[in-house]
Amino acid sequence: MSIDAFIDKFNTAVGIYAYRSNHTNIRYNNINNTGYIGIMFKGYSDTVSYNVIDSVCQTLQDGGSIYSHNVNTGSLISNNFISNSGINDGFNTVYGVYLDGTAGSIKVENNLAYNGWGYGFFSNTDNYNNHFRNNTSYVNKLGAFLSTSHKDLATGALNSAKNNVFYGTEIDEVLITIQDPEGTGVGIELDSNSYYNIANPIVVDSLTQPFTLETFQKHGQEANGVTNDSTITYFTITDSLSENYTPNGTFNANQANWVNGTWIEAAGRLDGGSIYGVQSTTNFYLQRNNFNITVSGETQFIIKFDVIAPNSNQYGKIYMGGTALDYYFKADNDRRHYEFPYTTSSNITDRLGLRTYGEVGDSVYYDNVEMYEVTTTAIDPTEKSRLLVNDTYKDKSFALTETYKDFIADTVLVSPVILPKYSHMIITKQ
């Protein structure tokens, strides 16, 4: 082992610091509550495995639980348990596994990163030939995985992510972000990953557009990827306090008060009349203008609608006053009903918009658009699932008081659940 460490104002706050080290094994360490990075290394053929790392970067940002940069040919990051990376400082630039600029030829395998404030896994600009396999990212606030789409021009080597599980519960959490100006993912290979966000159908975001899994597959990625096709309710309406602020949202006879689209009597399409639109460029925007709603203090509304997009896969966003809300929705061959909350302290005088994005020629139908003032009670979406973690060298028992399934195996569990050493399991409530 060769360690040539230098000290500066940042690296004195690192848990384990192996700089310019070769053939170094960093294994079976417990690291928690560090001011900066948990494990920082740079070298050739290093191994970072079976470490338990919690609550790093409590003072400094732009770091990670495990961090490496520059060429690290032959290095391996595997079987680590990473939790609570970073703090909620508004920047969220702390990641579970962080491969910084020009890091290359690193294998990242069988790691668990959960409950962090940044991404679970991050591969930065100019990285190449880094391979992420069989990792799990569970409920990391920014998302599961961020990678630059980059190809090594000398060798043609690409970054790749395969057979990973990306699980989220946040309505504004996009699981994967690809920094890819062309929007094609040509510098990264993605396949056989599992995408599950029970509150958001968008699985991939690039610099040009978000993708559902189906549209991403049209770009030649994720031929064997899978995703969930269901969402859960994350609030309940306790009281409706107003009339419907969107009259003629049923479009039974015409499209009065609504801009764009064509009224069509499509009994069998949705419910009687609908608004029909065609993607003439990359999106269709249905809107209702001239609201005049006076509010007093923080006021909650509910926006409801039905949508169907025959023979296509589209995604959509809701706009109030020309500003997009945090929510995405999916539009495809199945009729879908959505209900989204909206909270404001300002009077509403501008438009409500529903915008869908697809390919030129794709069609979409809207019906039963409604908006009410309401009171709601929030439901924590994380109550739908639990993460069982055994980061010890012995088997561990977990008692269950309710009925759960093994999320991956899709089998009903019997209490107690026995997890083997150094393992984890996502379970979902039935």
Beta strands, then each sheet from edge to edge (+ up, - down):
strand 1: 16-22
strand 2: 25-27
strand 3: 30-32
strand 4: 39-44
strand 5: 47-49
strand 6: 52-54
strand 7: 63-68
strand 8: 71-78
strand 9: 81-83
strand 10: 94-99
strand 11: 104-109
strand 12: 112-114
strand 13: 119-123
strand 14: 131-133
strand 15: 136-138
strand 16: 143-148
strand 17: 159-162
strand 18: 165-168
strand 19: 176-179
strand 20: 188-191
strand 21: 194-197
strand 22: 204-206
strand 23: 210-211
strand 24: 226-227
strand 25: 235-240
strand 26: 258-259
strand 27: 262-265
strand 28: 273-278
strand 29: 283-288
strand 30: 299-308
strand 31: 314-320
strand 32: 323-331
strand 33: 336-344
strand 34: 352-357
strand 35: 363-378
strand 36: 385-390
strand 37: 396-398
strand 38: 404-406
strand 39: 411-412
strand 40: 417-419
strand 41: 423-429
sheet 1: 1+ 4+ 7+ 10+ 13+ 16+ 19+ 22+ 23-
sheet 2: 2+ 5+ 8+ 11+ 14+ 17+ 20+
sheet 3: 3+ 6+ 9+ 12+ 15+ 18+ 21+ 24+
sheet 4: 25+ 35- 28+ 27-
sheet 5: 25+ 35- 30+ 33-
sheet 6: 26+ 29- 34+ 31- 32+
sheet 7: 36+ 41- 38+ 39-
sheet 8: 37+ 40-
end
